[in-house]
Amino acid sequence: MDERESLANVLRRMIAAEASDLHIAPAQRVQMRCDGVLMPEEFVPTPVLMEQLMNRVMSEEQRAVLSERDVDFSWMYEGRRFRGNAYRMQDGVGIALRLLPARIPTPEEIGMPAGLRGLAAARDGLALICGATGAGKTTTLASLIAQINHTRSVHIITLEDPIEYIFPSACAFLSQREAGRDFASFPDAVRSALREDPDILLVGEIRDRATMEAALMAATTGVLVLGTLHTRGAAETPLRVESMFPPDARDAVRAQLADVLTGIFAQRLLPCRGGGRVAAFEVLMATPAVRNILRQGSCSQLASVMMSGAAQGMQTAAMAEKELRAKGMIA
């Protein structure tokens, strides 16, 4: 069996097992992540195969950029969509592939709490979906966008790097745009989008000060802005937002965030009984008390507000786990 057929078999096994990730690099065993556990395969690709795979999954423009930095891309294989990242390493090119679900799950299937589901009806403000890499943030946002697409006549603009889920237009008018292909930078793309009569703006990942500034500004114009951040918990997210700005700007940023915030939702995936994983959500809703805390910069109080805010739809990670355990979904 040649190398290409061996790789094809690994990809087919990945799809059959609904594994989340595949790590491929020259001169070492391919590894597949199933239910959060990384497991080695027998197949060891050569540098030649890695170059061939790179040529297959990436455009000429993406390959040119790879000489300077890592590159995100999307790829279709045997009817399934993958998100990938290619990077240079000592022995050549390495690739990490993430298998996206065969269909976008509904909010109910994901187990979204009420406050998060309510974003499908929200008209304006800023909502942040947080969590570590691989926590399911993109799938959660995709589920919300799909719900809105099938229930509301609105203009949705998504800014992504890369585009992961495709949304055929239903009730909504959709404009999906990919970094590097359709726009050069997230801040410029946000500003351009505001000239195009959007109702909902999805910013795939808020990575820096300029993008956060643009997202906050967009949320003040009557647009619903949905974005993701890499933070571990809801209570620490406002501090992460502040840290993007210099000290002399933070008072203004806190006030702006307090004015536009709708909610912060931090998620992680936990092992299910019987296999698979389930999402557990922290929820911080922008109640008047939370807005006051944000303006004052007293973020240390947010955890206790979440613990006592069940009536407003709030919950901590511990509360979310307790509920999942009571339902028999996790050990």
Secondary structure, 3 states (H helix, E strand, C coil): CCHHHHHHHHHHHHHHHCCCEEEECCCCCCEEEECCEEEECCCCCCHHHHHHHHHHHCCHHHHHHHCCCCEEEEEEECCEEEEEEEEEECCEEEEEEEECCCCCCCHHHHCCCHHHHHHHHCCCEEEEEECCCCCCHHHHHHHHHHHHHHHCCCEEEEEECCCCCCCCCCCCEEEEEEECCCECCHHHHHHHHHHHCCCEEEECCCCCHHHHHHHHHHHCCCCEEEEEECCCCCCCHHHHHHHCCCHHHHHHHHHHHHHHEEEEEEEEEEECCCCCEEEEEEEEECCHHHHHHHHHCCHHHHHHHHHCCHHHCCECHHHHHHHHHHCCCCC
